[in-house]
Amino acid sequence: MDLDKIRTTDWYRQETESAPYFIYRPCCGCLHWFHDQDSNIFWLCRNDLAKGYFSKDLMRQLAEKYLLKEREDFGFIDNLYNDWYQKVRVSSEKIFEEINKIGVKKFSDSLLLRINHRLASANFFMWNLFYIDIYDLDAEGLVKKELIEENVVLEDAEIADLMSQEKLISHQRSERDLLKIVEDIKKTPGALNTFLYISSPQNLHRLKLYPEIEKAIENYQSSYFWIYNSWGHTQVLTAFEIVENIKQILSGPRDTHKELDMLVNFSKEIKDKKTKIFKYYHLSKWGKQMFHFFGVISFWRDERKVQVQRLNHYLELVGTEMARRSNLNWEDIKKCDPLAIKSLPVKRSLTKKYETLFKKSYMLAWNGKSEYHLNPALSSKLENIIEKSIDSAVTEIRGVIACTGKAEGRVVVINKMSEFSKMSQGDVLVTVSTRPEFVPLMKKAVAIVTDEGGITSHAAVVSRELKIPCIIGTQAATKKLKDGDWVLVNADHGVVIVK
């Protein structure tokens, strides 16, 4: 391994709170997709953290390569997404249905092991078919390069609109469905007062006074039970939490009818907006198709996250049952590679092996045929080299403009769900990246700053929808800012200034 080359490589870093049982196989799938054996990509796994290190040059090359494929074959990205949907989403749904129908406690040992293997394999293939994140680095730069060829100059806001997805993403769908329930409550005599007096799970029996609303809440829970899940843990959305969210909406000044109408008409509105821009600037067929390409990427990214959230729920159900049959705790199983579990009961020696393995830096690379593991000493050395390289390259907190505007506020650095309670209304949210479970925090934020992400990332999409100033892809905000710092987020120029 050429350490001098690694020292001089310009690196892009991804990072997330995680558990090996959830993220180890996706890391392997990612390595298989890149298929790079020149030390341009590494994944580091620990008990509660995963980091991906990618050569920026490699990311740019692949981003240009796949955009060119779309230019040569209109609809290439749609076919790729449909292939992913069938091989990952549809096949996973069959596993989920089997688990829901029978229940893990009724599975034989052999069936439980097979289901575990199928879930872990689905987790691998989800990342082995296409790594959307290659567009985090400079999607907007690629777009502007193509627009120069078209002799067209667009405003940043117009580019953002044209790169937007045309379908509702998960948090928009969940918000729409929740607002429908809110509107039904407002229209139902007596329901509003009843809801405001449901102060604990023990009071949920009051919902039986309104069977249609109770059924709507049950359906909502069934559709979005996974919404708080992450790479690190799972948490089933409860009926009481739904009621609490409804009460919060009912007690505020929000125009829920208007908000619901906007969500219901979202697809039509964004398509109309795109059509007007296309017509005004006389974009070519390729210009239009290019923006369609990025719209699909944006939607796909959210669908992938939904798949992660749902899959992790079922992985934990199966993992918890295997732990029970082995007289172990879920926390023991959670530190393992799921495909390493080949028999029941799971031996404590296996969980101890992986606990020791993931306790320190444990780095994965590609040798031309498969992923392989670097020894702990080399893993730690590489991590230090790459981290120093990234940090030394950052001289100021500057990134990509996701949503324009300026805002001042108190910094709150949040990287784990256990830190969510730190966030207050009007704070500046600083995080590695946002995910669907971050949306309630994003709504409180006066501005958002992330280490990762491109113009099609979750933070970019949601901040534009919420009209919150947002700067993404700084690679350093969580390292250089600390809780309590007072900052100006100048998202008109993509820079964060500490006051």
C-alpha positions, 0 to 999 in steps of 0.5 A: 500500500502506497502511503505517500499516495494516500497522503497526497490524495484529496479525500472526501469523508462520510461519517455516521453513527452506526452499528456493525450489524446494520452497516458492515454489509453496506460498506462491503457492497459499496466497495464492490460497486467501486471495484477500486484496488488503487487505494482510492476508497476505504471504509472504517467500522467501529462499534458505534461509528462508520467512516467512508474515505473516497478519493475526490478524483475518483468520485468526479470521474465516476460522476462524469461517467454516469452522467455521460451514460445518461447523455448517450442513452436517455432513460439510463438512470430510470432503468438503473433505479427500476433495477434497484427497486426490483432487486432491493425494494420488491425482494425485501418486501417479500421478506418483511411480509414473511416476518410479519405474517409468521413472527420471528418467535415462530421461526425454526432456527434454520428459517431464522438463520435464512431470513437473517442471511436474506436481510443482510444480503439485501442490505449488501445489494442495496449499495452494490448496484449504484452509489448515489453519493458520488454526486455529493461532491460537485453535482452543481459543478457538473450541471454548470459545466453542461449549461456552459455548452448550452450557452445558458446561465441560470440562477442558483435557485433555478438550478435547485428547482430543476434538480429537485425530485418530482415526487414527494419524498418520505418526510413530505409524504408523512407530513401530508398524511399527518396533516390529513388527520389534523384536518379530519380532527378539525372537521369532527365536532368535539375531536379537537378538545378530546385530542388536547386532553390525551396526556399519556398513553393511558388516555389513548382509549379516548380515540375510540370516540372517533373510530375513523380518526383512530383508524387513520392513526393506526394506518399512519403508524403502520405506514411510518413505524420506521421513521425514527430509525437510523444506522445506529438504532431503531425505534418504533413510532407509537400511537401516542407519539403520533398523537403528540405530534398532532397536538403540537400542530393543533396548538400552533399557528400553522395554516394546515389547510394551506400546507396540505394543499401545497403537499397534495399539489407538489408534483404538479407545481414543481413540474410547472415550475420546471416547464416555465424555466425550460421554456424561458431559457430554451433548454435543449433535449439534453439540458432537460434530460440532465435535470431529470437525471438529477431529479431521479438521483434526489428521489432515489437517495431518499428511497434508499434511506427509507429502505435502510430505515425499514430494513434495520427494523427487521434486522433488529427483530431477527437479531434480537430473537437470535440473541434470545435463543442464544442467551445473549443481549441484542447489544452483543449481536449488534456488534457482529457481521450478520453473515458471520452468524451461521448457526444457533445458538450464537457462540459468545466467542463469536460476539466477543471476536467482533466486539474486539474487532470493532472496538478499534479502527477496523478498515476495509479495502478492495483487493481486486476480487473482494473486500479485505480487512486491514490490521488494526495498526495499519487501520489506525495509521491510515485513519490518522493520515487521511483525517490530517489530510482532510483537516489540513485542506480546510482553512475556513468553513465553506461549502456548497449553497443548498438554500440561500439566505443569512441567519445568526444563531447559537451552534448546536452540534448533533451527530447522534439521536441521543443528542437531539434534545440539545436542539432548541428553536432558533439554533443553528444545526451543525451535523455531519449529514441530515437524514429523515429522523432529523426533520423535526430538528431542521424545522427548529433550526434558523440555519443548517450546516453539514459536513457532507452532502451535495445539491441532491442530498437530504439536507439540500432538498429539505432545507429548500422546502423549509426555506432555511439557509443551508450550507452543505459539504463543508467537510469540517463544520462539526470539527471546527464548531462547538456547542454554544458558538455564535455564528453567521451562516451566510448561505448567499456566499456559502461561508460560516463566520464565527462571531 
